[in-house]
């Protein structure tokens, strides 16, 4: 089945054109071509008429090549940075969750201990009161 | 480099037949392609794809990391 070239990004179209060389596959390049910048924005290379002109054009060509490749390097770097940032965020969220769970368990344990202690104290107090009361009753009788 | 070539009169014998219409690459286009390929090679750039579109007459060249060049039949060539 023919892919929907119009829906593909330039990067995808390039990748497709590089791996598909059939007659119909040229459509990918046509779509890429249709998305070109206007001629007024582009550098146009006419047939050089003198050696000097050819040399000048070659210098310009080299400049454009290095500009395009720098742009790509920069783009790759940005992508890597973005991936790193996403990974960092994931790790941070995971850590936060782990710490929160740990803390919650600790707080629950401490709370339980405190309640138990308080209960024991109350029971002890009540027992003591009861014992004292019984002692008083004994001495009175 | 190509001084001799582009001043020479070139009768092109290469042609492509597609759906009853024949598209010929032009002499100017052929010379431009030669210049582009030579310059890419001078810059140590690999040419990954070279394609003549028999319907539109445009030549597409993909080279290096991200270089896209088009060589139309009669217009100047350019980066995409």
Backbone of each chain as ProteinMPNN parsed JSONL, in Angstrom:
{"seq_chain_A": "XXXXXXXXXXXXXXXXXXXXXXXXXXXXXXXXXXXXXXXXXXXXXXXXXXXXXXXXXXXXXXXXXXXXXXXXXXXXXXXXXXXXXXXXXXXXXXXXXXXXXXXXXXXXXXXXXXXXXXXXXXXXXXXXXXXXXXXXXXXXX", "coords_chain_A": {"N_chain_A": [[0.833, -1.201, 0.0], [0.466, 2.246, -0.786], [2.124, 4.721, 1.045], [0.867, 7.535, 2.972], [2.165, 10.211, 1.874], [1.913, 12.953, 2.19], [1.255, 13.269, 4.814], [3.538, 12.748, 6.12], [6.566, 13.664, 7.875], [9.337, 15.814, 6.914], [11.681, 14.551, 7.579], [10.889, 11.904, 7.769], [10.117, 11.484, 5.13], [12.555, 11.707, 3.806], [13.892, 9.522, 4.917], [12.294, 7.509, 3.929], [12.631, 7.8, 1.146], [15.268, 7.088, 0.955], [15.25, 4.419, 1.455], [13.52, 3.28, -0.307], [13.345, 2.632, -3.654], [11.726, 2.35, -5.813], [9.629, 2.874, -8.793], [7.224, 4.172, -8.11], [7.878, 5.258, -5.721], [9.088, 7.656, -5.971], [7.399, 9.659, -5.503], [7.596, 10.436, -2.848], [9.839, 12.061, -2.857], [8.902, 14.059, -4.482], [6.974, 15.232, -2.881], [8.572, 16.191, -0.843], [10.001, 18.013, -2.357], [7.958, 19.753, -3.042], [7.666, 21.082, -0.694], [9.675, 22.887, -0.492], [11.587, 25.869, 0.276], [10.831, 29.228, -0.86], [12.111, 30.393, -4.04], [13.158, 32.92, -3.753], [14.107, 33.001, -1.211], [16.071, 31.152, -1.23], [19.47, 30.118, -2.041], [20.542, 30.46, -5.249], [22.155, 28.572, -7.718], [23.773, 29.408, -10.519], [25.08, 28.469, -13.758], [28.536, 28.702, -13.624], [30.553, 31.246, -15.152], [33.157, 31.923, -15.253], [36.421, 30.902, -13.992], [36.896, 32.119, -11.542], [34.382, 32.796, -10.708], [33.326, 30.262, -10.392], [34.9, 29.342, -8.287], [34.089, 31.095, -6.275], [31.439, 30.351, -6.045], [31.782, 27.745, -5.127], [32.888, 28.196, -2.615], [30.71, 29.38, -1.377], [28.95, 27.264, -1.498], [30.241, 25.463, 0.236], [29.968, 26.857, 2.608], [27.171, 26.805, 2.962], [26.749, 24.047, 3.183], [28.119, 23.517, 5.569], [26.616, 25.047, 7.301], [24.094, 23.804, 7.199], [24.742, 21.314, 8.25], [25.653, 21.969, 10.799], [23.352, 22.952, 11.848], [21.907, 20.634, 11.947], [23.405, 19.139, 13.78], [22.994, 20.735, 16.012], [20.272, 20.464, 16.298], [20.138, 17.718, 16.856], [21.456, 17.702, 19.294], [19.714, 19.192, 20.827], [17.546, 17.459, 20.833], [18.622, 15.317, 22.258], [19.069, 16.54, 24.708], [16.456, 17.097, 25.434], [15.481, 14.498, 25.745], [17.013, 13.701, 27.893], [16.098, 15.435, 29.827], [13.477, 14.529, 30.057], [13.905, 11.977, 31.052], [15.056, 12.586, 33.491], [12.942, 13.823, 34.743], [11.191, 11.659, 34.957], [12.62, 9.955, 36.69], [12.715, 11.587, 38.904], [9.998, 11.767, 39.58], [9.51, 9.096, 40.196], [11.2, 8.707, 42.348], [10.122, 10.551, 44.142], [7.644, 9.381, 44.584], [8.401, 6.987, 45.779], [9.698, 7.909, 48.091], [7.576, 9.205, 49.32], [5.851, 7.062, 49.831], [7.414, 5.606, 51.591], [7.706, 7.423, 53.666], [5.054, 7.703, 54.42], [4.506, 5.141, 55.397], [6.248, 5.1, 57.53], [5.25, 7.169, 59.133], [2.742, 6.132, 59.702], [3.471, 3.89, 61.187], [4.7, 5.141, 63.407], [2.573, 6.573, 64.401], [0.865, 4.555, 65.125], [2.379, 3.322, 67.126], [2.402, 5.383, 69.0], [-0.316, 5.62, 69.625], [-0.743, 3.101, 70.667], [0.928, 3.234, 72.887], [-0.263, 5.303, 74.3], [-2.708, 4.171, 74.839], [-1.947, 2.024, 76.43], [-0.919, 3.425, 78.566], [-3.222, 4.684, 79.494], [-4.76, 2.466, 80.201], [-3.18, 1.427, 82.22], [-3.273, 3.511, 84.021], [-5.97, 3.513, 84.661], [-6.193, 1.006, 85.796], [-4.523, 1.304, 87.975], [-5.952, 3.224, 89.372], [-8.206, 1.746, 89.958], [-7.175, -0.28, 91.553], [-6.238, 1.225, 93.676], [-8.622, 2.177, 94.613], [-9.87, -0.146, 95.434], [-8.134, -0.876, 97.43], [-8.531, 1.18, 99.225], [-11.18, 0.696, 99.909], [-10.872, -1.725, 101.207], [-9.298, -1.03, 103.403], [-11.079, 0.611, 104.69], [-13.141, -1.11, 105.366]], "CA_chain_A": [[0.0, 0.0, 0.0], [1.258, 3.471, -0.867], [1.957, 5.515, 2.271], [0.369, 8.902, 2.808], [3.375, 11.034, 1.943], [1.586, 14.305, 2.647], [1.172, 13.275, 6.282], [4.855, 12.439, 6.684], [7.472, 14.797, 8.092], [10.452, 15.818, 5.949], [12.65, 13.547, 8.028], [10.322, 10.597, 7.388], [10.158, 11.393, 3.665], [13.957, 11.442, 3.453], [14.191, 8.138, 5.3], [11.554, 6.651, 2.996], [13.276, 7.878, -0.174], [16.565, 6.4, 1.016], [15.08, 2.966, 1.556], [12.608, 2.814, -1.354], [13.806, 3.21, -4.925], [10.826, 1.943, -6.889], [9.089, 3.938, -9.641], [6.181, 4.932, -7.409], [8.425, 5.857, -4.506], [9.604, 9.001, -6.258], [6.385, 10.572, -4.97], [8.115, 10.954, -1.569], [10.745, 13.166, -3.185], [8.085, 15.157, -5.036], [6.349, 15.923, -1.738], [9.684, 16.924, -0.219], [10.281, 19.104, -3.291], [6.855, 20.722, -2.975], [7.754, 21.827, 0.567], [10.904, 23.698, -0.486], [11.42, 27.306, 0.5], [10.671, 29.903, -2.158], [13.393, 30.681, -4.688], [13.684, 34.21, -3.291], [14.803, 32.774, 0.065], [17.151, 30.182, -1.426], [20.629, 30.52, -2.84], [20.452, 29.792, -6.549], [23.473, 28.406, -8.349], [23.753, 29.438, -11.994], [26.322, 27.955, -14.342], [29.597, 29.72, -13.544], [31.091, 31.586, -16.473], [34.627, 32.016, -15.161], [37.016, 30.099, -12.913], [36.708, 32.877, -10.286], [32.971, 32.645, -10.34], [33.169, 28.877, -9.938], [35.535, 29.268, -6.968], [33.197, 31.819, -5.357], [30.258, 29.496, -5.824], [32.187, 26.598, -4.324], [33.016, 28.701, -1.233], [29.333, 29.56, -0.907], [28.444, 25.892, -1.344], [30.832, 24.914, 1.46], [29.336, 27.555, 3.736], [25.801, 26.301, 3.129], [26.863, 22.665, 3.682], [28.492, 23.518, 6.99], [25.478, 25.614, 8.037], [23.051, 22.775, 7.295], [25.182, 20.24, 9.139], [25.685, 22.515, 12.157], [21.952, 23.026, 12.268], [21.479, 19.274, 12.272], [24.067, 18.798, 15.039], [22.31, 21.483, 17.068], [18.962, 19.826, 16.445], [20.365, 16.446, 17.552], [21.817, 18.028, 20.673], [18.465, 19.597, 21.478], [16.749, 16.243, 21.034], [19.255, 14.564, 23.34], [18.792, 17.272, 25.942], [15.046, 16.896, 25.745], [15.349, 13.129, 26.236], [17.626, 13.688, 29.219], [15.171, 16.132, 30.727], [12.328, 13.646, 30.278], [14.376, 10.894, 31.916], [15.243, 13.184, 34.811], [11.603, 14.04, 35.305], [10.665, 10.338, 35.29], [13.337, 9.497, 37.879], [12.282, 12.445, 40.015], [8.64, 11.347, 39.96], [9.603, 7.775, 40.808], [11.816, 8.907, 43.661], [9.134, 11.23, 44.99], [6.625, 8.398, 44.95], [9.017, 6.041, 46.716], [9.909, 8.605, 49.371], [6.252, 9.455, 49.901], [5.358, 5.792, 50.373], [8.246, 5.265, 52.746], [7.345, 8.349, 54.74], [3.703, 7.383, 54.892], [4.609, 3.919, 56.207], [6.928, 5.458, 58.776], [4.301, 7.953, 59.94], [1.709, 5.207, 60.191], [4.077, 3.091, 62.262], [4.897, 6.0, 64.575], [1.251, 6.895, 64.934], [0.382, 3.325, 65.755], [3.142, 3.192, 68.367], [1.948, 6.411, 69.942], [-1.67, 5.258, 70.068], [-0.618, 1.932, 71.549], [1.53, 3.699, 74.134], [-1.264, 6.081, 75.018], [-3.709, 3.216, 75.322], [-1.344, 1.294, 77.555], [-0.85, 4.356, 79.715], [-4.583, 4.877, 80.015], [-5.166, 1.225, 80.866], [-2.4, 1.36, 83.455], [-3.817, 4.527, 84.924], [-7.28, 3.052, 85.126], [-5.938, -0.139, 86.681], [-3.986, 1.837, 89.234], [-7.071, 3.861, 90.096], [-9.089, 0.689, 90.449], [-6.474, -0.95, 92.652], [-6.241, 2.133, 94.832], [-10.003, 2.228, 95.103], [-10.116, -1.404, 96.158], [-7.322, -0.824, 98.647], [-9.235, 2.119, 100.132], [-12.38, 0.004, 100.401], [-10.41, -2.746, 102.152], [-8.873, -0.392, 104.667], [-12.284, 1.151, 105.345], [-13.901, -2.202, 105.951]], "C_chain_A": [[0.87, 1.254, 0.0], [1.059, 4.303, 0.4], [1.401, 6.905, 1.96], [1.543, 9.873, 2.995], [3.103, 12.424, 2.505], [1.592, 14.395, 4.176], [2.53, 13.036, 6.942], [5.691, 13.701, 6.874], [8.602, 14.718, 7.056], [11.465, 14.729, 6.289], [12.182, 12.144, 7.602], [10.39, 10.396, 5.869], [11.575, 11.062, 3.184], [14.296, 9.976, 3.726], [13.516, 7.168, 4.33], [12.265, 6.602, 1.64], [14.595, 7.104, -0.181], [16.414, 4.882, 1.027], [14.133, 2.401, 0.492], [12.985, 3.451, -2.687], [12.924, 2.817, -6.108], [10.278, 3.14, -7.646], [8.095, 4.821, -8.884], [6.739, 5.715, -6.234], [8.95, 7.271, -4.71], [8.633, 10.075, -5.743], [6.867, 11.21, -3.655], [9.015, 12.16, -1.82], [9.971, 14.358, -3.748], [7.425, 15.958, -3.906], [7.4, 16.767, -1.021], [10.001, 18.184, -1.039], [9.211, 20.194, -3.192], [6.922, 21.562, -1.701], [8.98, 22.741, 0.622], [10.576, 25.156, -0.201], [11.313, 27.983, -0.871], [12.051, 30.245, -2.717], [14.012, 31.974, -4.17], [14.45, 34.046, -1.978], [16.034, 31.886, -0.128], [18.33, 30.796, -2.17], [20.584, 29.726, -4.139], [21.832, 29.735, -7.189], [23.318, 28.34, -9.868], [25.066, 28.868, -12.51], [27.417, 29.02, -14.253], [30.217, 29.98, -14.911], [32.616, 31.706, -16.451], [35.112, 31.133, -14.022], [36.776, 30.776, -11.56], [35.291, 32.683, -9.772], [32.72, 31.241, -9.772], [33.734, 28.721, -8.528], [34.65, 29.932, -5.921], [31.986, 30.952, -5.006], [30.602, 28.316, -4.928], [32.34, 27.0, -2.853], [31.635, 28.837, -0.597], [28.705, 28.192, -0.608], [28.944, 25.293, -0.027], [30.196, 25.544, 2.705], [27.949, 26.991, 4.022], [25.832, 24.888, 3.711], [27.159, 22.678, 5.175], [27.358, 24.079, 7.842], [24.397, 24.547, 8.26], [23.473, 21.697, 8.306], [25.278, 20.707, 10.588], [24.271, 22.543, 12.717], [21.48, 21.646, 12.704], [22.096, 18.826, 13.599], [23.344, 19.45, 16.204], [20.962, 20.84, 17.369], [19.102, 18.508, 17.212], [20.651, 16.669, 19.024], [20.563, 18.392, 21.462], [17.604, 18.385, 21.791], [17.287, 15.425, 22.191], [18.951, 15.204, 24.687], [17.359, 17.043, 26.398], [14.823, 15.511, 26.333], [15.877, 13.028, 27.659], [16.684, 14.316, 30.243], [13.98, 15.239, 31.066], [12.69, 12.521, 31.235], [14.505, 11.387, 33.356], [13.901, 13.328, 35.519], [10.994, 12.717, 35.766], [11.284, 9.833, 36.591], [12.874, 10.282, 39.103], [10.907, 12.009, 40.521], [8.662, 10.017, 40.694], [10.142, 7.892, 42.23], [10.814, 9.523, 44.631], [8.095, 10.246, 45.506], [7.169, 7.44, 46.009], [9.177, 6.669, 48.095], [8.58, 8.818, 50.078], [5.711, 8.179, 50.553], [6.103, 5.401, 51.632], [7.853, 6.11, 53.952], [5.992, 7.997, 55.336], [3.747, 6.157, 55.81], [5.222, 4.239, 57.57], [5.969, 6.201, 59.704], [3.231, 7.04, 60.526], [2.222, 4.372, 61.351], [4.204, 3.908, 63.542], [3.575, 6.311, 65.253], [0.69, 5.707, 65.702], [1.058, 3.127, 67.108], [2.622, 4.149, 69.42], [0.59, 6.038, 70.507], [-1.603, 4.1, 71.052], [-0.093, 2.35, 72.926], [0.502, 4.426, 74.983], [-2.311, 5.157, 75.623], [-3.192, 2.463, 76.54], [-1.299, 2.161, 78.809], [-2.215, 4.528, 80.359], [-5.044, 3.657, 80.799], [-4.465, 1.105, 82.22], [-2.972, 2.292, 84.524], [-5.142, 4.056, 85.533], [-7.116, 1.894, 86.107], [-5.459, 0.342, 88.047], [-5.103, 2.437, 90.081], [-7.961, 2.807, 90.74], [-8.463, -0.004, 91.662], [-6.511, -0.087, 93.912], [-7.616, 2.183, 95.479], [-10.296, 0.987, 95.943], [-9.362, -1.436, 97.473], [-8.03, 0.031, 99.705], [-10.433, 1.423, 100.777], [-11.983, -1.032, 101.438], [-10.053, -2.14, 103.498], [-10.091, 0.136, 105.43], [-13.075, 0.046, 106.034], [-13.062, -2.857, 107.044]], "O_chain_A": [[1.883, 1.318, 0.697], [-0.081, 4.561, 0.785], [1.464, 7.376, 0.825], [1.862, 10.292, 4.108], [3.938, 13.003, 3.201], [1.891, 15.441, 4.753], [2.659, 13.112, 8.164], [5.547, 14.676, 6.136], [8.794, 13.689, 6.408], [12.026, 14.077, 5.407], [12.973, 11.32, 7.142], [10.677, 9.302, 5.384], [11.766, 10.248, 2.28], [14.894, 9.289, 2.898], [14.088, 6.143, 3.958], [12.475, 5.534, 1.064], [14.986, 6.537, -1.202], [17.333, 4.153, 0.655], [13.961, 1.185, 0.397], [12.946, 4.673, -2.827], [13.331, 2.94, -7.264], [10.432, 4.281, -7.212], [8.119, 6.047, -8.999], [6.155, 6.708, -5.801], [9.221, 7.992, -3.749], [9.002, 11.237, -5.573], [6.58, 12.376, -3.384], [8.962, 13.152, -1.093], [10.333, 15.512, -3.521], [7.331, 17.184, -3.964], [7.145, 17.91, -0.642], [10.235, 19.262, -0.491], [9.509, 21.387, -3.249], [6.312, 22.628, -1.628], [9.285, 23.305, 1.672], [9.453, 25.614, -0.406], [11.654, 27.397, -1.898], [13.026, 30.369, -1.976], [15.234, 32.119, -4.146], [15.333, 34.845, -1.664], [16.932, 31.872, 0.714], [18.215, 31.831, -2.828], [20.587, 28.495, -4.137], [22.574, 30.718, -7.2], [22.81, 27.365, -10.422], [26.05, 28.797, -11.774], [27.238, 30.128, -14.757], [30.386, 29.067, -15.72], [33.276, 31.606, -17.485], [34.324, 30.674, -13.195], [36.491, 30.111, -10.564], [35.048, 32.445, -8.589], [31.99, 31.074, -8.795], [33.137, 28.059, -7.68], [34.477, 29.41, -4.82], [31.577, 30.842, -3.85], [29.808, 27.93, -4.069], [31.971, 26.243, -1.955], [31.421, 28.463, 0.556], [28.026, 28.006, 0.401], [28.176, 24.695, 0.726], [29.926, 24.873, 3.701], [27.595, 26.732, 5.173], [25.056, 24.56, 4.607], [26.537, 21.951, 5.951], [27.155, 23.64, 8.974], [23.861, 24.407, 9.359], [22.664, 21.233, 9.109], [25.016, 19.931, 11.507], [24.025, 22.21, 13.876], [20.756, 21.501, 13.688], [21.427, 18.219, 14.435], [23.107, 18.828, 17.239], [20.564, 20.692, 18.524], [18.303, 18.207, 18.098], [20.167, 15.939, 19.888], [20.376, 17.963, 22.6], [17.01, 18.288, 22.865], [16.526, 14.902, 23.006], [18.624, 14.529, 25.663], [17.088, 16.825, 27.578], [14.074, 15.353, 27.296], [15.287, 12.369, 28.516], [16.5, 13.811, 31.351], [13.53, 15.194, 32.21], [11.906, 12.152, 32.11], [14.118, 10.703, 34.304], [13.745, 13.009, 36.698], [10.363, 12.647, 36.821], [10.582, 9.348, 37.479], [12.67, 9.726, 40.182], [10.68, 11.896, 41.726], [7.945, 9.819, 41.674], [9.632, 7.283, 43.17], [10.674, 9.086, 45.773], [7.717, 10.261, 46.677], [6.499, 7.125, 46.992], [8.847, 6.068, 49.118], [8.474, 8.632, 51.29], [5.188, 8.205, 51.667], [5.516, 4.93, 52.606], [7.691, 5.621, 55.07], [5.798, 7.989, 56.552], [3.11, 6.135, 56.863], [4.791, 3.733, 58.606], [5.884, 5.908, 60.897], [2.865, 7.161, 61.695], [1.534, 4.167, 62.351], [3.861, 3.437, 64.626], [3.457, 6.317, 66.478], [0.118, 5.851, 66.783], [0.406, 2.808, 68.102], [2.427, 3.779, 70.578], [0.364, 6.127, 71.714], [-2.267, 4.084, 72.089], [-0.578, 1.905, 73.966], [0.395, 4.216, 76.191], [-2.741, 5.337, 76.763], [-3.895, 2.289, 77.536], [-1.586, 1.722, 79.923], [-2.357, 4.521, 81.582], [-5.622, 3.762, 81.881], [-5.073, 0.733, 83.223], [-3.131, 1.95, 85.696], [-5.388, 4.183, 86.733], [-7.814, 1.817, 87.118], [-5.901, -0.121, 89.098], [-5.204, 2.215, 91.287], [-8.405, 2.94, 91.881], [-9.133, -0.274, 92.659], [-6.765, -0.555, 95.022], [-7.757, 2.225, 96.702], [-10.891, 1.068, 97.018], [-9.852, -1.937, 98.485], [-8.118, -0.325, 100.881], [-10.677, 1.527, 101.979], [-12.676, -1.203, 102.44], [-10.43, -2.635, 104.56], [-10.124, 0.11, 106.66], [-13.608, 0.23, 107.128], [-13.511, -3.812, 107.679]]}, "seq_chain_B": "XXXXXXXXXXXXXXXXXXXXXXXXXXXXXXXXXXXXXXXXXXXXXXXXXXXXXXXXXXXXXXXXXXXXXXXXXXXXXXXX", "coords_chain_B": {"N_chain_B": [[37.473, 23.356, -13.689], [35.112, 22.331, -14.883], [35.013, 23.784, -17.089], [35.566, 23.287, -19.826], [33.63, 21.461, -20.343], [31.067, 22.724, -19.975], [31.049, 24.609, -21.938], [31.004, 23.208, -24.123], [29.161, 21.878, -26.88], [26.405, 19.93, -26.318], [24.844, 17.034, -27.312], [22.224, 15.324, -26.156], [21.769, 11.917, -25.526], [20.554, 10.375, -23.714], [17.423, 9.327, -22.637], [14.106, 9.196, -21.235], [11.207, 7.276, -21.188], [7.94, 7.799, -20.356], [4.666, 7.045, -19.823], [3.849, 7.649, -22.577], [5.0, 10.167, -22.9], [8.069, 11.738, -23.482], [10.797, 12.531, -21.512], [13.584, 14.511, -21.53], [16.726, 14.807, -19.999], [18.304, 17.959, -19.602], [21.149, 19.516, -21.222], [22.283, 21.523, -19.7], [21.369, 20.832, -17.191], [22.64, 18.387, -16.829], [25.297, 19.181, -16.685], [25.173, 20.791, -14.423], [24.553, 18.81, -12.55], [26.893, 17.392, -12.597], [28.655, 19.28, -11.546], [27.569, 19.597, -8.952], [27.863, 16.983, -7.874], [30.623, 16.715, -8.006], [31.464, 18.748, -6.268], [30.305, 17.935, -3.876], [31.729, 15.62, -3.455], [34.278, 16.736, -3.228], [33.985, 17.877, -0.766], [33.994, 15.726, 0.873], [31.527, 14.43, 1.134], [29.121, 11.91, 1.259], [27.169, 10.605, -1.398], [23.944, 9.681, -1.181], [21.618, 9.27, -2.549], [20.537, 9.581, -5.875], [18.404, 10.836, -8.161], [16.559, 10.948, -11.126], [13.668, 12.517, -11.996], [11.346, 11.339, -14.048], [8.943, 12.389, -14.721], [8.712, 15.055, -14.003], [11.14, 16.039, -14.637], [13.027, 16.818, -12.854], [16.065, 16.571, -10.956], [16.912, 14.833, -8.041], [19.019, 14.992, -5.266], [20.327, 13.384, -2.516], [22.51, 13.783, 0.095], [25.423, 13.46, 2.269], [24.89, 14.27, 5.742], [22.486, 15.591, 5.924], [21.836, 16.77, 3.547], [20.061, 18.158, 0.915], [19.559, 18.425, -2.438], [18.364, 20.007, -5.367], [18.165, 19.696, -8.855], [16.913, 21.341, -11.353], [15.527, 21.105, -14.728], [16.029, 23.407, -16.391], [16.371, 25.6, -14.766], [18.374, 27.367, -12.252], [20.332, 25.372, -9.954], [19.747, 24.302, -6.545], [19.759, 24.217, -2.9], [17.394, 22.307, -1.092]], "CA_chain_B": [[37.091, 21.959, -13.572], [34.145, 21.889, -15.88], [34.992, 24.841, -18.101], [35.48, 22.709, -21.167], [32.364, 20.734, -20.487], [29.863, 23.501, -20.167], [31.04, 25.408, -23.164], [30.846, 22.274, -25.238], [27.803, 21.645, -27.341], [26.133, 18.543, -25.961], [23.598, 16.425, -27.775], [21.978, 14.271, -25.185], [21.137, 10.732, -26.078], [19.8, 9.71, -22.642], [16.039, 9.768, -22.538], [13.258, 8.308, -20.458], [9.847, 7.295, -21.713], [6.942, 7.544, -19.32], [3.282, 7.284, -20.246], [3.816, 8.254, -23.901], [5.74, 11.414, -23.041], [9.488, 11.504, -23.252], [11.468, 13.66, -20.882], [15.043, 14.462, -21.696], [17.504, 15.708, -19.136], [18.936, 18.963, -20.47], [22.613, 19.582, -21.13], [22.59, 22.404, -18.566], [21.093, 20.049, -15.988], [23.698, 17.382, -16.707], [26.517, 19.859, -16.224], [24.921, 21.167, -13.031], [24.667, 17.593, -11.748], [28.318, 17.079, -12.511], [29.24, 20.245, -10.601], [27.091, 19.273, -7.599], [28.485, 15.737, -7.415], [32.056, 16.971, -7.812], [31.633, 19.568, -5.066], [29.992, 17.088, -2.709], [32.89, 14.737, -3.3], [35.383, 17.567, -2.718], [33.714, 18.136, 0.656], [33.919, 14.41, 1.538], [30.138, 14.079, 1.452], [28.629, 10.735, 0.528], [25.899, 10.788, -2.102], [23.129, 8.505, -0.852], [20.552, 9.074, -3.529], [20.543, 10.431, -7.068], [17.231, 10.377, -8.924], [15.969, 11.787, -12.173], [12.213, 12.336, -12.028], [10.997, 11.318, -15.468], [7.684, 13.101, -14.962], [8.904, 16.5, -13.85], [12.452, 16.388, -15.176], [13.897, 17.317, -11.774], [16.998, 15.609, -10.343], [17.014, 14.952, -6.582], [20.253, 14.416, -4.716], [20.428, 13.382, -1.059], [23.916, 13.509, 0.399], [25.91, 13.822, 3.61], [23.995, 13.99, 6.851], [21.152, 16.17, 5.789], [21.9, 17.679, 2.396], [19.102, 17.864, -0.152], [19.807, 19.346, -3.55], [17.547, 19.734, -6.556], [18.703, 20.254, -10.111], [15.814, 21.377, -12.337], [16.013, 20.988, -16.114], [16.545, 24.637, -16.995], [16.614, 26.641, -13.767], [19.566, 27.116, -11.427], [20.138, 24.356, -8.901], [19.668, 24.891, -5.194], [19.463, 23.326, -1.776], [15.942, 22.246, -0.904]], "C_chain_B": [[36.167, 21.518, -14.703], [34.053, 22.869, -17.039], [34.794, 24.301, -19.498], [34.094, 22.122, -21.403], [31.193, 21.646, -20.76], [29.907, 24.405, -21.382], [30.829, 24.498, -24.38], [29.379, 22.133, -25.618], [27.474, 20.178, -27.08], [24.808, 18.086, -26.526], [23.323, 15.257, -26.864], [21.248, 13.084, -25.761], [20.345, 9.985, -25.004], [18.359, 10.202, -22.69], [15.217, 8.734, -21.792], [11.85, 8.401, -21.012], [8.874, 6.911, -20.608], [5.575, 7.929, -19.865], [3.218, 8.113, -21.536], [4.537, 9.583, -24.017], [7.197, 11.155, -22.675], [10.119, 12.738, -22.636], [12.966, 13.479, -21.034], [15.696, 15.328, -20.619], [18.183, 16.731, -20.032], [20.448, 18.96, -20.262], [23.023, 20.421, -19.921], [22.438, 21.639, -17.248], [22.211, 19.02, -15.739], [24.982, 18.003, -16.177], [26.36, 20.266, -14.752], [25.067, 19.965, -12.103], [26.137, 17.23, -11.545], [28.997, 18.001, -11.491], [28.866, 19.864, -9.167], [27.818, 18.032, -7.061], [29.977, 15.936, -7.153], [32.285, 17.743, -6.513], [31.319, 18.772, -3.798], [31.184, 16.188, -2.404], [34.086, 15.516, -2.745], [35.237, 17.83, -1.215], [33.601, 16.828, 1.456], [32.493, 14.036, 1.947], [29.699, 12.892, 0.594], [27.312, 11.07, -0.161], [25.068, 9.523, -1.882], [22.089, 8.212, -1.91], [20.67, 10.074, -4.672], [19.389, 9.961, -7.937], [16.735, 11.398, -9.93], [14.481, 11.489, -12.207], [11.748, 12.465, -13.481], [9.711, 12.084, -15.765], [7.874, 14.615, -14.913], [10.242, 16.971, -14.428], [13.437, 16.874, -14.12], [14.834, 16.201, -11.287], [17.067, 15.891, -8.842], [18.313, 14.305, -6.135], [20.198, 14.517, -3.198], [21.852, 12.969, -0.711], [24.245, 13.892, 1.832], [24.915, 13.452, 4.68], [22.579, 14.45, 6.57], [21.053, 17.072, 4.571], [20.929, 17.228, 1.312], [19.29, 18.899, -1.242], [18.884, 18.979, -4.707], [18.175, 20.431, -7.764], [17.588, 20.204, -11.146], [16.375, 21.359, -13.765], [16.67, 22.266, -16.635], [16.865, 25.75, -16.0], [17.904, 26.361, -13.012], [19.295, 26.054, -10.365], [20.221, 25.016, -7.535], [19.539, 23.81, -4.137], [17.963, 23.407, -1.521], [15.473, 23.139, 0.241]], "O_chain_B": [[36.388, 20.509, -15.373], [33.14, 22.799, -17.862], [33.961, 24.793, -20.259], [33.488, 22.257, -22.466], [30.403, 21.39, -21.668], [28.87, 24.915, -21.804], [30.524, 24.948, -25.485], [28.484, 22.253, -24.781], [28.173, 19.286, -27.559], [23.767, 18.682, -26.249], [24.102, 14.306, -26.806], [20.217, 13.239, -26.415], [19.566, 9.083, -25.313], [18.127, 11.408, -22.778], [15.577, 7.559, -21.722], [11.357, 9.498, -21.275], [8.975, 5.84, -20.01], [5.385, 9.056, -20.322], [2.588, 9.171, -21.56], [4.682, 10.097, -25.126], [7.51, 10.46, -21.708], [9.998, 13.845, -23.161], [13.528, 12.433, -20.709], [15.26, 16.451, -20.367], [18.602, 16.385, -21.137], [20.951, 18.464, -19.254], [23.972, 20.09, -19.211], [23.247, 21.772, -16.33], [22.657, 18.815, -14.61], [25.665, 17.426, -15.332], [27.279, 20.11, -13.947], [25.628, 20.075, -11.013], [26.553, 16.818, -10.462], [29.809, 17.556, -10.68], [29.72, 19.813, -8.283], [28.321, 18.035, -5.938], [30.525, 15.391, -6.194], [33.196, 17.424, -5.75], [31.99, 18.922, -2.777], [31.586, 16.022, -1.253], [34.819, 15.012, -1.894], [36.224, 17.985, -0.495], [33.153, 16.844, 2.602], [32.283, 13.403, 2.981], [29.883, 12.878, -0.623], [26.448, 11.733, 0.413], [25.435, 8.439, -2.334], [21.722, 7.06, -2.142], [20.879, 11.267, -4.451], [19.385, 8.821, -8.402], [16.524, 12.567, -9.604], [14.075, 10.347, -12.42], [11.758, 13.552, -14.06], [9.422, 12.394, -16.921], [7.268, 15.355, -15.688], [10.438, 18.161, -14.674], [14.549, 17.292, -14.446], [14.442, 15.037, -11.217], [17.255, 17.033, -8.422], [18.66, 13.208, -6.573], [20.04, 15.608, -2.651], [22.338, 11.934, -1.167], [23.463, 14.553, 2.515], [24.189, 12.465, 4.564], [21.606, 13.787, 6.929], [20.278, 18.029, 4.562], [20.964, 16.086, 0.854], [19.19, 20.102, -0.998], [18.652, 17.804, -4.989], [18.638, 21.57, -7.696], [17.339, 19.16, -11.748], [17.57, 21.577, -13.968], [17.738, 22.216, -17.246], [17.543, 26.721, -16.338], [18.465, 25.269, -13.106], [18.156, 25.869, -9.936], [20.703, 26.14, -7.396], [19.251, 22.651, -4.435], [17.345, 24.454, -1.713], [14.277, 23.199, 0.527]]}, "name": "protein", "num_of_chains": 2, "seq": "XXXXXXXXXXXXXXXXXXXXXXXXXXXXXXXXXXXXXXXXXXXXXXXXXXXXXXXXXXXXXXXXXXXXXXXXXXXXXXXXXXXXXXXXXXXXXXXXXXXXXXXXXXXXXXXXXXXXXXXXXXXXXXXXXXXXXXXXXXXXXXXXXXXXXXXXXXXXXXXXXXXXXXXXXXXXXXXXXXXXXXXXXXXXXXXXXXXXXXXXXXXXXXXXXXXXXXXXXXXXX"}
